[in-house]
């Protein structure tokens, strides 16, 4: 199953034995009455309130503590009642209960027309004492105590919300006093103080964790979503208002999380307002709404991403149309995702933080969408990542199964599913070394099958984002989370439309936590959020410009600072991994990669400093160093897992043997890593190009090797070229390889390593190169004697007198291209020319 459900509470398991011990075993017998025991509420502090029928058909109310795993009997009514709503204050001294006294038929048959249908009571239960009637009406009333923050000292005042079907909500203030023998009673003998919280509402939802009330009031042709925040200091105020384009014709108030009727008491129809509001830890605010459809084999639901300023409406064609099996879509809050679930049909996981591209959301059908323990839609999500199934009396902690996610990734054929699963695994599932290893293995096997995205790029970007996003507030809005700019793919059988909606209006002062994060998200939308994310366009231009500069010009203070940045990154990385590295990386200097590292540090620092002005420079410096070091470490992590999988050893390559099939596979993966990092202008660990070139020499035929070098896939490094020139003997095949490499060396590198190959071919090449550079440095106009036009191809230049005399004259004027190699001069050119000529004539030179 894609969603892993762990039962945190089970009536049969956690309450059943306790009832049996006290002689109430009959309450567990569901053969005659399936609602003998059921959950009526879940409080903020993890207390679950339930009710059951006793042996004498009396009605009991109990409480189960999720933390202590203990049950407690709260109250008993000596008659058979239908409990509608129940709540207990945090001190467990007061109990509020709403119940139905009689059905309409009972009232008529017993001539009880003057007796109210519903009764709402406030009961002192420490110990059981006075009972006060709060409401005696014919409309249903729900009750909910407010709970202060955890760890607060015992309060002498409790606050109670009453939610009426007559479309209003009010708050009662209840003061209590402690009398003798720890007896707690209500202080006010008269009317309790009350305040009106909301009027004319048609829908309301209670957020028990954050003590928030969301409600909707109709306004002309649209609806307005409002939110009231309750504070520990006993105040409350309206903090949010948002206009929603939802047409509501219901006359009955719909309530969410104000107690839970068992499944027999539910009367859900397709015309009711199936709507829920979900929040996320990152400041996401979503309204999930299931809309009625006139087509029997079709269902429509909308997600309003209020923190992003747009909504998405999905119309799903159902595979099977047995109407008696179809119920409403259930919405689940999984923090980073909102899930839309229709049993037997689909499970749709929508990414809250990045809902812009559909490829980051998972739409599952068939076996992938099956959740065995949830066969119906009598489920609600009272807490984040929690499901309550009222029909069976179970509450589950729900999470995405990493094993099921990995299986889905491995078997998926569509790029959209693969990308969504990959991001889900990297950003949402608790990352483990084993999971990361298996993802890398999957990537190495599917480099050629992903056509719409580069899996290596997405792995690096998403992993970096996951590791760094929580380092400081708003950093998640400044770092890239994907390499993709858009996505044109569709979900088969699903039609999606996107609409721009107005942003919510917030009214708060000095509010921290969720409201601050939501406000930050809304500000990002106003300032065109995509442009806030760091991108590498400027970095690429700057790197190319500096890379083309001559080495002797790299002496400015700016460049010294750039290379100092790179040294800090590498030094920072060394403190993370002190054990011996399996892959031979980080064992040499790479000027080009260090230049890119330093530039990335400088530009990322500038980007963060521009948008995180409230964060200190020292903190930003640390974030940037961590980011670039993590980048290099991720590339090394990929290489390490690939190295282990193909069972390569950390030996130094010898070039006199051909590479194995395993080495060729690793070479191919390294080529894709190079392509991925080049595409994002990201640095590679020092030694990567040396290792890549070494594998290329061992695995590729010469013409392919040279093609890779000429097209920039393979980079000639000093370490690898030195080893190649030293280790290989001068067979005809090796001479051809060496000469091909030597002729392709950049000038600065060539001057360092060409003299290592003591061979006439190399000497001839150096001599020709020297003559060419000498003449280019001088220029024809400064020569005292005319020089005839010479082709670069012929090498049989006899006699040498004219040429050597002319070159000597140029040297005497102070022109010397190879200042660091004193042995390369006119005499060297003459010797090389004679040796080559004698070799061509088949004569020995002494």
Buried (B, 14 or more C-beta within 10 A) or exposed (E): BBBBBEBBBBBBEBBBEBBEEEEBEBBBEEEEEEBBBBBBBBBBBBBBBBBBBBEEEBBBBBBBBBEEEEBBBBBBBEEEBBBBBBBBBBBBBBBBBBBBBBEEEEBEEEEEEEBBBBBBBBBBBBEEBEEBEBBBBEEBBBBBBBBBEEEEEEBEEBBBBBBBBEBBBBBBBBEBEEEEEEEBBBEEEEEBEBEEBBEEBBBBBBBBBEBBBBBBBBEEEEBBBBBBBBEEEEEBEBBBBBBBEBEBEEEEBBBBBBBBBBBEEEEEEEEBBBBBBBBBEBBBBBBBBBBBBEEEEEBBBBBBBBBBBBBBBBBBBBEEEEEEEBBBBBBBBBBBBBBBBBBBBBBBBBBBBBBBBBBBBBBBBEEBBBBEBBBBBBBBBBBBBBBBBBBBBBBBBBBBBBEBBBBBBBEBEEBBBBBBBBBBBBBBBEBEEEBBBBBBBBBBBBBEEBEBBBBBBBBBBBBBBBBBBEBBBBBBBBBBBBBBEEBEBEBEEBEBEEEEBEBBEBEBEEBEEBBBBBBBBBEBBEEEBEEBBBBBEBBBEBBEEBEEEEEEEBEEEEBEEBBEBBEBBBEBBEEEEEEEBBBBBBBBBBBBBBBBBBBBBBBBBEBBBEBBEEBEEEEBBBBBBBBBBBBBBBBBBBBBBBBBBBEBEEEEBEBEEEBBEBBBBBBBBBBBBBBBBEEBBBBBBBBBBBBBBBBBBBBBEEEEBBEBBEEEBBBBBBBBBBBBBEEBEBEEEBBEBBBBBBBBBEEEBBBBBBBBBEBBBBBBBBBBBBBEBBBEBBEEEEBEEEEEEEEEEEBEBEEBEEBBEBBBBBBEEEBBBBEEBEEBBBEBBBEBBEBBBBBEEEEEEE
